[in-house]
Amino acid sequence: MPMRVLGLVLFTNAVAAVQIAYATKKMNFRNMCAAQLLASLVGGVTGIVMAYYGFGVWAIVWHTIAHSIASVLFLFVFIPWL
C-alpha cells in the first residue's frame, strides 16, 4: 500500500521537472536552490514529526510526498514562468 501512495509523487515531480528545466535554461540557480532548500525543510519536518508520533513507514511516505508538493509550490513561487 505505501508504494501505491508514493506513486503520486510521479505526477508532482513531472510538474517540477518543467520548472527545473526552465530555471536551468535561465541559469537561475539561486532561486532554484532556495526553493529546494525550503522544500527539504518542509519534508524533513513532516517526516520527523510523523516518526516521533509513531507513524512508522508512513512517516517516510509522507515525508516524500510533502517534499515533492512543497518543491512544486516553492518552484512556482520563486521561478514564475507563465
Buried (B, 14 or more C-beta within 10 A) or exposed (E): EEEEEBEBBEEBBEBBEEBBEBBEEEEBEEBBEBBBEBBBEBBEEBBEEBBEEEBEEBBBBBBBBBBBBBBBBBBBEBBEEE
